[in-house]
């Protein structure tokens, strides 16, 4: 709410300043006078052109326009959430997750879990939301459901290992991750698009160390030193 109010205040100042310099309303002013799709597109195209000509003086206005429109559309989605089809609900929840609006995203994932309990992806993403909220037990429960509903769900294993490590259960975490490795490339999703393999390797390195697997740890560490020499994660 504070962000929205700040945005409105900044834009109000900008609009008032613009009124002192010109009598005709700018496309941005027209959008805030009437927030139609046509006025949004006109304001966006106008500001986008101005940014290309003078980035410093117009990029903030463009960002604020996009932010305000996004908030408006998210509000519309919230009001019609129950009427969205499953794919739309999933996209909406994922957007909320990306915006760090975790509690809101969980509510939508809950709807999907109830309506489509065997759909693995909403379980996995709900696990991520709970993980970000530091509700680790709930995160583990959701991720276990993701794996139960799709055994080869590789990135669910990776995140579950992360959660179990955060819970201090390093033995479980190592077993989970190594089991996940057996499904890498066998899932319907591209593993490289779902998780960063380098991050996974550093997670594995940490778990090998925590579990006293000195030989495997040294071998992997030597490999990573060649790939990313000087990475801070090489010296935990």
C-alpha positions, -999 to +999 in steps of 0.1 A: +000+000+000+028+024+009+044+017-025+012+025-043+007+057-024+043+067-032+037+060-068+006+081-069+023+110-051+053+110-075+030+108-105+008+136-091+039+158-088+049+150-123+015+157-137+013+190-119+047+200-132+036+190-167+005+212-164+027+242-157+046+237-190+018+226-214-019+232-217-027+200-236-027+168-216+001+144-223-007+107-231+004+099-195-020+125-181-048+111-203-041+077-190-045+088-154-076+108-162-091+077-178-073+044-174-085+027-205-065+001-225-063+026-254-049+053-232-024+029-216-011+019-250-008+055-261+010+065-229+033+035-231+042+041-268+048+078-262+070+072-231+089+043-248+098+066-276+109+093-253+130+069-233+149+060-265+155+097-270+163+107-235+165+077-211+173+096-179+144+119-179+117+095-190+125+060-177+110+066-143+078+078-158+076+047-179+084+024-150+057+041-129+031+037-157+039+000-160+038-004-122+005+013-119-011-007-147+003-039-132-013-032-098-046-024-115-045-057-135-035-077-104-065-061-085-087-072-114-073-107-112-078-108-074-115-099-078-121-125-105-097-152-092-124-178-087-136-174-123-101-179-138-094-212-155-067-234-140-040-222-163-048-186-156-049-192-119-014-208-121+000-179-141-015-154-116-001-173-086+033-175-102+033-137-109+024-131-072+053-155-063+077-136-085+066-103-069+073-118-034+036-117-025+039-151-010+008-153+011-014-142-018+002-167-041-004-195-016-041-188-016-043-193-053-021-225-052-045-238-025-074-234-050-054-253-076-045-280-051-081-285-042-094-285-078-065-304-093-048-324-065-027-345-089-012-315-108+023-314-095+034-279-105+011-259-081+024-281-052+060-274-062+055-236-065+035-235-032+065-252-016+087-224-029+064-198-015+064-214+019+102-218+017+105-180+010+082-174+040+105-196+061+076-219+069+098-249+063+075-277+075+047-265+052+072-261+024+084-297+028+048-310+029+040-292-004+072-304-021+066-340-010+031-337-026+047-324-058+069-355-059+041-379-050+020-365-079+049-366-103+078-389-093+102-375-119+097-339-109+134-330-108+133-294-095+109-304-067+137-327-054+162-299-056+140-275-036+131-302-011+168-308-005+172-271+001+143-271+026+156-302+044+190-286+046+175-254+061+158-277+087+192-291+096+184-326+082+215-328+060+214-366+057+178-364+043+187-335+021+216-354+005+195-385-001+167-363-016+191-345-040+209-377-051+175-393-058+166-362-078+197-366-099+184-399-111+154-381-127+173-352-142+165-351-179+136-376-175+110-350-165+086-333-188+103-300-180+137-288-191+158-289-159+180-260-171+150-238-174+137-247-139+168-245-118+204-231-121+226-262-124+256-243-109+235-235-078+225-272-076+261-283-077+270-259-049+241-272-029+254-307-035+289-296-025+276-282+008+256-314+015+286-336+008+306-316+033+279-316+060+276-354+056+314-360+059+317-373+023+353-360+020+363-379-012+332-369-031+334-333-017+370-329-029+363-342-064+333-319-069+351-289-054+380-294-078+356-295-107+338-263-095+371-245-090+378-250-127+344-238-137+340-208-114+374-200-098+371-175-070+334-181-063+327-173-026+308-205-023+340-225-027+350-213+008+320-219+031 
